[in-house]
């Protein structure tokens, strides 16, 4: 279970999670109904053959939000609606009004939904109880908030909010590319995005390039600012940090993965537990660095 993106939320470390297990049981994923478009709820991180809804290792909890979505393309509905309206017009000699169109469309959706394909989905998350953060494997703030909302539904109350920096992230990222010292352990990667600060200004995306080069320096001199930046933490993880504080393209490097390969495990559950411990540990290390560098605000109780 290696995350590819990290959208983070912060909650007070004093938040009580005593009722989490019972809350997860009550908020398990239910099959999407024949007339429903979607269903959300918790599933086991270990797959459908397990009934464990929360994996715990030390001060970290691994949760998985599952979903079922009925696939009913709007183009299919609109095509059938057009045919129905054409039949009515030919039969009655007049075009149906707005109310009739809406009624027929609703009837078509009601008829088609039970026959629509169901697409399953899953979104993993880690609750770091030490730092009071929720880490969701998504680059979409909306998807991240839906996971937090499900945790809130399970607990009844869960004061988790998106990360907030006391300094402008793009000014920090720009300074690092311009030559300011990086925090211990961090080094520049070979990818960045630069934007002109004015509305509708130029955007430059750079990949596989030395960032402290004359070409990049000219962009900075012209006033462009770094809004996304590839970084490496020691030899363990590489990632792209955005000014929105979302971590994208998160990847464990050999220095971290070697820890997994050094130990033999008997079954899949043990392997997944080991991956969870490794993932949680690397996220903790990264968050500690970013918290200090970006002056991330503490969550209020």
N, C-alpha and C positions, 0 to 999 in steps of 0.2 A: 504494500500500500504506500507507494511513493507519490506524494502530492506533486502536481505540476505547476500549480499557482497557489498563492497564499493571499486571501483576503482576511484581514484581521479585525477583530472587535475586542474591546476591553471591558472587563467587569471588575468590581471590587473583589480582591482576594478573600474578603470576609464573607462573600455570598454563600449562603447555606445551600448545599446540594444534597442534603440527607434524603429527600424524597425523589431523587432523580430516577432510581430504578422503577419505583411504582409508577411514576409519571410516564416513563418510556413505555411501560406495559400498556397503559391506557391510550397512548398515542402511537401505537404500532400502525404500520401501513395496512390499510384495508383495500381489497380489490376495488378498482374503479367500477362504479355502478353502470348499468346499461344506458342510463340517460345522463351520465356525468362525463364531463370533458377530462377531468383529472382527479387524482387522489394523492395525498401526501401523508407521510408518517415514517416512523423509524423502523429500520430493518437491522438484521445482524451484520456487523462489519465482516464476519467470517463467511457470509454466504447463506443461501436459503436453507442449507442443511443444519444450521445452528440456530438455537433460540436465545443466544446471548446478545443482548441489545447494547451493552456497554462494556468495552474492553478497558481494563484498568492496569496501568503499570506505574508504580510509584505515584507521582502527583500529576499524572496525565490520564485523560479519559478519551477514548476513541469512540465516536458516534458516527452513524451513517443514516442520512435521510434518504428514504426511497421514494420513488414516484411512479405513477402509471398515468400515461397520457393517451387519450384516444386521438388517432390521426384522422382528421376530417378536413381535408384541404378546402379552403374557401372557393377555389376554382371549380371543384366538383359540385359544390352546393349551388354556386352561381350559374353553372351550365345547366343543371337540372331545373333551376328556378326559371331561367330564360325559356326553356322548352315548355314548362307548365304555363307561363304567361302567354306564350305564343298560341298555345292550344285554346286558352280562354278567349284571347282576342279574336281568333278565327271563328270560334263557336258563337260568341256573343256580339261580335262586331264592334267592340270597344276595348280600349286599353284598361286593364285593372288599375284601381287606385292604390295609394300608398298603404292603406290598412290591409287591403287584400294581398299585396305583395308581401307584407310582413307576416301575415298569417300563414301564407303558403310556405314561406321560407322557414318559419318555425316548425311547421309540420314536416318539411323535408328533413330538417336537422333531427327531429324526434325519431323519424323513420330510419335515418342513416346511422345514428350514433351506436345503436346496439351491434351493428355490423362492422363498425370501424375497427381497424387494427389497434392494438394496445402496445405502446412502446414503454418499456421500463427504463428507469433512470436511477442513479445513485449519486449522492454527494457526500464525501467524507469530511469529517471535522475532528479537530483535537481541542479539548479543553485543557489548558495549562493552568492548573490550580495555583502554582507557585507565583506566576506573574499576573494571573487574572486575565488571560487572553483566550479568545476563541479563534482558531485558525481553520478556515474553510477552504477546501480545495476547489477554488473557482477564481476567475479573474473578473467576475461580474458582481458588483456590489449588490445588485438586486437579488441574485441567487444566494449570496452570503447572508443577506438579511432574512431570506425565507428560512434558512437553516436556524438562525438565531431565533426567529419567531416560533419555530417548532419547539426549540428548547424552552422558550418562555411558556409555551402552551403546556409543556410537560411539567414544568415546575410551578406554574401559576404566576411566578414573578421572576424576571431575570434581567437585571439592569445592565445589559451589554450595549455598548455604543461603538460606532466606527472610531478608528484611531484618529487622534488629533495631534498635530505637531505645533509646538510653540514657535518654531521658525519656519520660514517658507521652504518647503522641500526642494523646489527648483533652484533656489539660491545656494543650497548646500551642494546639490548635484553639480551645478555649474562651477562652484568653487573647486570641487575635486578634480574636474576635468581641466580647470585653469591652472592647476598645480598646487592647490592647497593640500596640506597633509591629510591623508585618509586615516580613519580610526585603525588601531592596531588589528592586524589580521585581514583587513580589506585591501583589495587591489583592483585596479581597473580591468574591465574586460575589453572586448573589441566591438562594442555596439552601443549606439546612443541615438537619441532623437533630440534635435534642436529646433526651437520655435522662436519666431519673432514675437516679442511681447505684445505688439499691436494686434487688434482684431483682424482676422483674415490675413494675417501675416504669413511669411514663408515658413515652410516646414522642411527640415532636412533630416533624412533618416540614413544613418551610417551603420554598416555591418562589415565585419571582418577587416577592421582598419585600426591602426594605431591611433588612439584617441588624443594623445598628447603630441600632435603633429602640427605642422605649420598650417595645413588646410583647416583643421578644426579651430586653431587659434584665430584664424581670420574670421570664421563665423562668430566666435565669441567677441572679437573686436567690433564686429558690425552690430552687436547688441543682442544676438540670439542667446537664448537660455536653454539649458539642458532640462528636458522634461522626462526623459527615460534614460537609464544608464545601466549597462551591464557591469556586474561586479563579481568578484570571487572572494569567499571567506576562507582563508587559509587554503588548504588543498581539499576541502571537504564539500563545499557547495558553490555552484555558480547560479546566478539569477539576474533578472532585469528589474530594477527598482524604478517605479514611476512616481511622479509628483503627487499622484492620488494615493500614495502609500500602499499600493497593491504590488505584490511581488509576483512577477511573471517568469516563465521559463525556468522554474526552480528545478535544479538537477543535482543529485548527489554525485560527487566525483569519486575517483578511485580511493582517495584517502579515507572516505567514509565507508564506501561499500566493502572495502577490504575487511572491515570488522565483521561483516556478515559471513564472508567466505571462510573465515578462520575457524568457524565452529560448525560441526555437523548436527543436523536436527532430524528427528525421527518422522515428524508428520507436518502437514500443511499448517495446522494451528500454531505449532511452535515456530515455524518460519514466519508466519504473519505477526506473531507476537514480537519476534526479534526485529522485524522491519518497523513495527510500531515504536518500539523503544528507540531505535536508531533515528527514525523520523522525528519523534518528539524531542530528542536530545539536540538534533541539529537545528530545529526550529527555535528552541530555547536559546541556543548560542547566538543565532542570527538576531533574534528579537532583542537580546541584551545589547548587542552592538548598535542596532538601529535606534533603540530607545535613548541611548546616550547621545548619539550623533545628531538625531533629529529632535531631541528634547520632547519626546512623546509625553503627552499629558497623562497624569494618573486618573484612574476612574474613581469617582466619588461614591461613597457608600450611601 
